[in-house]
Amino acid sequence: MTNRQQVPAPQPFRLTLEQQKKRARDLQRAVKAGDPAALQRLAASGVARDGTEPGELKLTTAQLCIARELGLASWPKLTVHIEAMEAARRAIAGKAAAPDADLRTLHLRCGSDIEGALKAAGFAGDFLEVSNPLCQGPVIADADWLQTRARFIAGAYGPVMELDEGAVFARLTAEETALAAAPDTYARLVLWFEHDSYDQLILLRVLAALCQARSLPVVELIALDRFPGTVRFDGLGQLPEEAIRLLWQGRLTVGPELLALGKAGWEALRAPSPEALAGLAATGTPALPMMARALRRHLAELPSTADGLSLTQRLILRLAAEKPRTIGQLFGALMRDAEPLPFLGDIMFAHEVRQLTVAENPPILLHPAIEGAPWRQSVEVTPAGLAVLAGERNALTAGLPPRWVGGVEIAAGKPVWFWDEAESRVVRG
């Protein structure tokens, strides 16, 4: 609905063996020439120089460094990965049988970003997008929670996307209806999710909904937090179709333990206190370890015990204080350099920025753009914002508008729950 749109697959995850051999030889030559950047790459990848003379480097050592930079433990593992990708590419080109042809299959994803790639990869199953962005705005346990969500989404993203509350509510309702009907309609459900809080919180909702089914078909999960490539893996939408086909081989069966995690996590997410969610994160969620990391990132959106800012708010202020930037430039810097677990889309990010301007003593000001608004609006950190960054003032005294972190409301006159980053725990103020 907000940040999982179909985008062309970039090339950094489409590797070839010759390409990587060349990179290894280039690294070997750079080390021999004493290039500081090359030496730093060796150190960053933890590769020892195997007792070679100063200025020398074995080719096998350079290859190990390349493999680790790409996210694999060894050169042989990189070779196996590249061969598997090439085999998947040949299967697609040769119009091999659909990987999911054995059962009537529904693929569920929290956006439309891989819908086209699934078709291009040769999958035959149907596709369902379930993309209520639960990582932002109120997620409450009331019976009319979807109406509350629709009101938030239309209000927060409507200025850019021209959303109507009624249309948003209809879409959310249709998603929930399709999700509830899926177990009775299909013989297999395949859940495609990555590691950030946008995905993982929606995964909680999907798993909790499946717990309500009379009986379940085969339910499988494809969940990943990394994929070999020359840039950081942030999401499934980055991957080419052969990678999507290859991921099919690594799907996991969703059993009672994972369903129980979904049910417990969904209840904890909607609670007015974050205690249960923090407790769940503290377990490490062994049924799906990436879930615990996503939950901790979600909890970091609570006011910090240090300055009253959410982690996103603090990153916005820091980046805006570094140098003059537009909203679009801030978003790029956040995704590229600052955010430890990227989960916001550009429109969601713009909402976060705007909220920091709506206050008695706003931490930032926006200056109108001649064209291309809102992305070209420039962002200025105010003296009040600089005081918060310097630890001289708490952001909660700025009069910022009410906001929600799941079921936890943060508003004037309400008890405040804080996130203690050092201790990874919630604290009641």
C-alpha positions in Angstrom: 0.0 0.0 0.0 2.8 2.3 0.7 6.3 1.0 -0.1 6.3 -2.4 -1.7 5.7 -1.3 -5.3 7.0 -3.2 -8.3 10.5 -2.0 -9.3 12.9 -3.3 -11.9 15.4 -5.8 -10.5 18.8 -4.3 -10.2 22.0 -6.1 -11.3 24.0 -6.3 -8.0 22.5 -9.7 -7.2 23.0 -11.2 -10.7 26.6 -12.5 -10.4 28.8 -14.4 -12.8 31.9 -16.4 -12.0 34.1 -14.6 -14.5 33.0 -11.2 -13.0 34.0 -12.3 -9.5 37.3 -13.9 -10.7 38.2 -10.5 -12.2 37.3 -8.7 -9.0 39.6 -11.1 -7.1 42.5 -10.5 -9.4 41.9 -6.7 -9.2 42.0 -6.9 -5.4 45.2 -8.9 -5.5 46.8 -6.3 -7.7 45.6 -3.5 -5.5 47.0 -5.1 -2.4 50.4 -5.5 -4.2 50.3 -1.8 -5.1 49.7 -1.0 -1.4 46.2 0.5 -2.0 44.9 1.5 1.4 41.3 0.8 0.3 42.2 -2.7 -0.7 44.0 -3.3 2.6 40.9 -2.0 4.4 38.7 -4.4 2.5 40.9 -7.3 3.7 40.7 -6.2 7.3 36.9 -5.6 7.1 36.3 -9.1 5.8 38.5 -10.7 8.4 40.8 -12.3 5.9 44.4 -13.1 7.0 47.1 -12.8 4.4 48.4 -16.3 4.9 52.0 -15.3 5.7 52.7 -13.8 2.3 55.3 -11.2 1.9 54.4 -7.5 2.5 52.7 -6.2 -0.6 51.7 -9.8 -1.8 48.4 -11.6 -1.6 47.5 -15.1 -2.8 44.7 -15.3 -5.3 42.8 -17.7 -3.1 43.0 -15.2 -0.3 41.6 -12.5 -2.5 38.8 -14.8 -3.6 37.9 -15.5 0.0 37.7 -11.8 0.7 35.4 -11.4 -2.4 33.2 -14.2 -1.2 32.8 -12.7 2.3 32.1 -9.3 0.9 29.2 -10.9 -1.1 27.9 -12.5 2.0 29.2 -16.1 1.7 31.7 -17.9 3.8 34.0 -19.2 1.1 34.8 -19.1 -2.6 33.5 -22.6 -3.2 30.1 -21.5 -1.6 30.1 -18.5 -3.9 30.7 -20.8 -6.9 27.9 -23.1 -5.9 25.6 -20.1 -5.5 26.4 -18.7 -8.9 25.9 -22.1 -10.5 22.5 -22.5 -8.8 21.5 -19.0 -10.1 22.6 -19.9 -13.6 20.6 -23.2 -13.4 17.5 -21.3 -12.3 18.0 -18.8 -15.2 18.2 -21.7 -17.7 15.1 -23.3 -16.3 13.2 -20.0 -16.8 14.6 -19.5 -20.3 13.7 -23.1 -21.1 10.2 -22.7 -19.8 10.6 -25.6 -17.3 7.6 -26.7 -15.3 6.3 -24.2 -12.7 7.9 -24.9 -9.3 4.5 -24.7 -7.6 2.6 -26.7 -10.2 2.0 -29.7 -7.9 -0.5 -27.9 -5.7 -3.0 -25.1 -6.1 -0.9 -22.4 -4.5 -1.4 -18.8 -3.2 1.7 -16.7 -2.8 1.2 -14.0 0.0 3.4 -10.9 0.2 3.2 -7.6 2.0 3.3 -5.7 -1.3 3.4 -6.1 -5.0 7.2 -5.9 -5.5 7.7 -9.6 -6.5 4.4 -10.3 -8.2 5.9 -9.7 -11.6 9.1 -11.5 -10.7 7.1 -14.6 -9.6 5.4 -14.7 -13.0 8.7 -14.1 -14.8 10.3 -16.9 -12.8 7.7 -19.4 -14.0 5.4 -19.7 -11.0 1.8 -20.5 -11.7 0.1 -19.8 -8.4 -2.1 -16.9 -7.5 -0.9 -13.8 -5.7 -2.3 -12.0 -2.7 -1.0 -8.7 -1.4 -1.5 -8.0 2.3 0.1 -4.7 2.9 -1.5 -2.9 5.9 1.6 -1.0 7.1 1.4 -2.0 10.8 4.9 -0.6 11.6 3.4 2.9 11.6 0.3 4.3 13.3 -2.3 2.7 15.7 -2.7 -1.1 15.7 -5.4 -1.6 18.4 -7.4 -4.6 19.6 -10.8 -3.0 19.0 -13.4 -4.6 16.7 -13.2 -1.5 14.4 -9.4 -1.6 14.2 -9.5 -1.6 10.4 -11.5 1.6 10.4 -8.9 3.1 12.7 -6.1 1.9 10.4 -7.9 3.4 7.3 -8.3 6.7 9.1 -4.6 6.9 9.9 -3.4 5.8 6.4 -5.7 8.3 4.6 -4.6 11.1 7.0 -0.8 10.2 7.0 -0.3 9.3 3.3 -3.3 10.9 1.7 -1.6 14.3 1.1 0.8 12.6 -1.3 -1.1 9.6 -2.6 -4.6 11.3 -2.7 -6.1 8.5 -0.6 -9.8 8.4 0.4 -10.5 6.9 3.8 -13.5 4.9 2.4 -11.4 3.4 -0.4 -8.6 2.5 2.0 -11.0 0.8 4.4 -12.5 -1.2 1.5 -9.0 -2.3 0.4 -8.0 -3.3 4.0 -11.3 -5.2 4.4 -10.8 -7.0 1.1 -7.3 -8.1 2.1 -8.6 -9.5 5.4 -11.4 -11.3 3.7 -9.1 -12.9 1.2 -6.7 -13.8 3.9 -9.5 -15.5 5.9 -10.7 -17.4 2.8 -7.3 -18.6 1.7 -7.0 -21.7 3.8 -10.3 -23.1 2.4 -9.5 -22.1 -1.2 -5.9 -23.3 -1.7 -3.9 -26.5 -1.1 -0.7 -24.5 -0.3 0.0 -21.0 1.0 3.5 -19.6 0.6 4.4 -16.6 2.7 7.2 -14.4 1.2 8.7 -12.1 3.8 12.0 -10.4 4.6 13.6 -9.3 7.9 12.5 -5.7 8.6 9.7 -4.6 10.8 7.4 -3.7 7.9 7.4 -7.3 6.8 7.6 -9.1 10.1 4.7 -7.3 11.7 2.5 -8.1 8.8 3.8 -11.7 9.0 2.5 -11.7 12.6 -0.9 -10.7 11.4 -0.9 -13.3 8.7 0.1 -16.1 11.1 -2.5 -15.0 13.6 -5.2 -15.0 11.0 -4.2 -18.5 10.0 -4.6 -19.6 13.6 -8.3 -18.8 13.2 -8.8 -21.2 10.2 -10.9 -24.3 10.7 -8.1 -26.3 9.0 -4.9 -25.4 7.3 -3.5 -26.5 4.0 0.3 -26.8 3.5 1.7 -23.5 4.8 5.3 -22.6 3.9 7.5 -19.6 4.6 10.3 -18.0 2.6 12.0 -15.6 4.9 15.4 -14.1 4.4 17.6 -11.3 5.7 20.5 -11.6 3.2 21.2 -12.6 -0.3 24.7 -12.7 -2.0 25.3 -9.5 -4.0 27.4 -6.4 -4.3 25.0 -4.1 -2.4 23.3 -4.5 0.9 20.2 -6.7 0.8 17.2 -4.7 1.9 14.3 -6.6 0.3 12.9 -9.2 -2.0 12.0 -6.6 -4.6 15.7 -6.1 -5.3 16.1 -9.6 -6.6 16.0 -10.8 -10.2 13.6 -13.6 -11.2 16.2 -16.4 -11.1 16.9 -15.5 -7.4 13.1 -15.7 -6.7 13.0 -19.1 -8.3 16.1 -20.3 -6.4 14.5 -19.2 -3.1 11.8 -21.8 -3.6 14.3 -24.5 -2.6 14.7 -23.0 0.8 11.1 -22.7 2.0 10.2 -23.8 5.5 7.2 -25.5 6.7 5.0 -23.4 9.0 4.3 -25.5 12.0 2.7 -25.1 15.5 5.6 -23.2 17.0 5.6 -20.5 14.3 1.9 -20.2 14.4 2.0 -19.8 18.2 4.6 -17.0 17.7 2.3 -15.3 15.3 -0.7 -15.4 17.6 1.3 -14.2 20.7 3.1 -11.5 18.7 -0.1 -10.2 17.2 -1.7 -9.9 20.6 1.3 -8.2 22.1 1.6 -5.8 19.2 -1.9 -4.5 19.8 -1.6 -4.2 23.6 -1.7 -0.8 25.2 1.5 -1.7 27.0 4.7 -2.8 25.2 5.8 -5.2 27.9 4.6 -8.4 26.3 6.1 -7.4 23.0 9.5 -6.6 24.7 9.3 -9.9 26.5 8.7 -11.8 23.3 11.7 -10.0 21.6 13.8 -10.9 24.6 13.3 -14.7 23.9 15.1 -14.3 20.6 12.0 -15.9 19.0 13.7 -19.2 18.2 11.0 -20.2 15.7 12.0 -17.3 13.5 15.1 -15.4 14.9 14.8 -12.5 12.5 11.4 -11.7 14.2 13.1 -10.7 17.4 15.4 -8.2 15.7 12.4 -6.7 13.9 10.5 -6.4 17.2 13.4 -4.7 18.9 13.5 -2.2 16.0 9.8 -1.6 16.3 10.2 -1.0 20.1 12.9 1.6 19.3 10.1 3.8 17.9 9.0 4.3 21.5 10.5 7.5 23.1 14.1 6.9 24.1 15.0 7.2 27.8 17.9 9.3 26.6 16.1 12.1 24.7 12.4 11.3 24.2 12.9 10.7 20.4 12.1 7.6 18.5 15.0 6.1 16.6 13.6 7.3 13.3 13.1 10.8 14.7 16.7 10.9 16.0 18.1 9.7 12.6 16.1 12.4 10.8 17.5 15.1 13.1 21.0 13.9 12.9 21.0 13.7 9.1 19.3 17.0 8.7 21.8 18.7 11.1 24.8 17.3 9.1 24.2 19.5 6.1 21.3 21.0 4.1 19.1 18.3 2.7 15.7 17.9 1.1 13.2 15.3 2.2 14.2 13.1 -0.7 17.9 13.4 0.1 17.2 12.7 3.8 15.4 9.5 2.8 18.3 8.4 0.6 20.8 9.0 3.3 18.6 7.2 5.9 18.3 4.1 3.7 21.9 4.1 2.5 23.8 4.9 5.6 21.9 5.4 8.8 19.0 3.0 9.3 20.1 -0.3 10.8 17.0 -2.2 9.6 15.3 -0.2 6.8 11.5 -0.6 6.9 10.0 2.8 5.8 8.9 3.6 2.3 9.4 7.1 1.0 5.8 8.2 1.7 5.9 6.8 5.2 9.2 8.6 5.8 7.7 11.9 4.6 5.0 11.5 7.2 7.6 11.1 9.9 9.3 14.3 8.8 6.1 16.3 8.7 5.2 15.2 12.2 8.3 16.8 13.5 7.2 20.1 12.2 3.8 20.1 13.9 4.7 21.2 17.4 4.8 24.2 19.7 8.6 24.2 19.5 9.2 22.1 16.4 12.5 20.3 16.0 12.6 20.9 12.3 11.1 23.4 9.7 10.2 22.6 6.1 10.8 25.2 3.4 8.6 25.0 0.3 9.9 23.7 -2.9 9.3 25.4 -6.2 8.3 22.1 -7.8 8.5 18.4 -6.9 7.0 18.8 -3.5 7.2 17.2 -1.0 10.5 15.5 -1.9 12.3 18.8 -2.8 11.2 20.6 0.4 14.4 21.5 2.3 14.7 20.5 6.0 16.1 22.8 8.6 16.8 21.8 12.2 15.7 24.4 14.6 17.4 25.5 17.8 15.0 23.3 19.7 16.0 20.3 17.6 19.7 21.0 18.1 19.1 21.2 21.8 17.5 17.8 21.7 20.4 16.4 19.8 22.8 17.9 22.3 21.0 16.3 25.2 20.0 19.7 26.6 16.3 19.2 26.0 13.8 16.2 25.9 11.8 15.9 22.8 8.6 15.1 24.8 8.6 18.8 25.9 8.3 20.0 22.3 4.6 19.5 22.0 4.8 17.0 19.2 1.5 15.5 18.0 0.2 12.2 19.4 1.5 9.1 17.7 1.2 5.3 18.1 3.7 2.5 18.3 1.4 -0.5 17.7 -1.1 -0.4 20.5 0.8 2.1 22.6 -0.3 5.7 22.4 2.2 8.4 23.0 0.4 11.6 23.8 0.4 14.5 26.3 -1.3 13.6 29.6 -0.9 9.8 29.0 1.6 7.5 30.8 4.7 7.3 28.7 6.5 4.0 27.8 10.2 4.5 27.0 12.7 2.3 25.2 16.0 1.8 26.9 18.4 1.0 24.1 21.3 0.2 26.3 19.3 -2.4 28.2 17.0 -3.4 25.4 14.0 -3.0 27.6 10.9 -0.9 28.0 10.5 1.5 31.0 7.4 3.1 32.2 7.8 6.9 32.9 
